[in-house]
């Protein structure tokens, strides 16, 4: 399949899976709750990263990012009741590969950003039937910040020490070549919900 065919395929998938289905009266409350949970996670990670950068430079902070980010997601999941993780179309961590629904939303985020929407405001929530289990799913884009470029930027922005550490920690890394404002990935939340009651 050529690039045009691939693009058409993903646009069709986006149209299919990003359309909210089985909407319930409480979808607004679910969206608000998901937003609050998602908004609390990145600042905590950024704070830890800044501390680790001051202690051991960017190459030292990579270990904290690798270890602390999943711990933070697990803690937030346990406290909130939402399953939380980070995903990316160009993942660094092999556990950050998106599923089909997440991939379609990420493709749509890229399309919307290219059309001029502010990447910091990109989000999507939907009630989905997953093989008989009703879940509410939410994603918020994670735009690349200036701080991120030391580890995720172009080859010229990444120091030899960081490149060496990346090769050690992530031998199959795909998460370089970003510019400020590019969508680095997304925070993704998922929670089972009760079926809507008939009116």
Secondary structure, DSSP 8 states (H G I E B T S, - for coil): --HHHHHHHHHHHHHHHTS--S--TTHHHHHHHHHHHHHHHHHHHHHHHHHHHHHHHHHHHHHHHHHHHHHHHHHHHHHHS-EEEEEBTT-SSGGGB--HHHHHHHHHHHHHHHTT--GGG-EEEEEEEETTEEEEEEEEEEE--GGGHHHHS-TTTS-HHHHHHHHHH-TT-------TTSEEEEEEEEEE-------
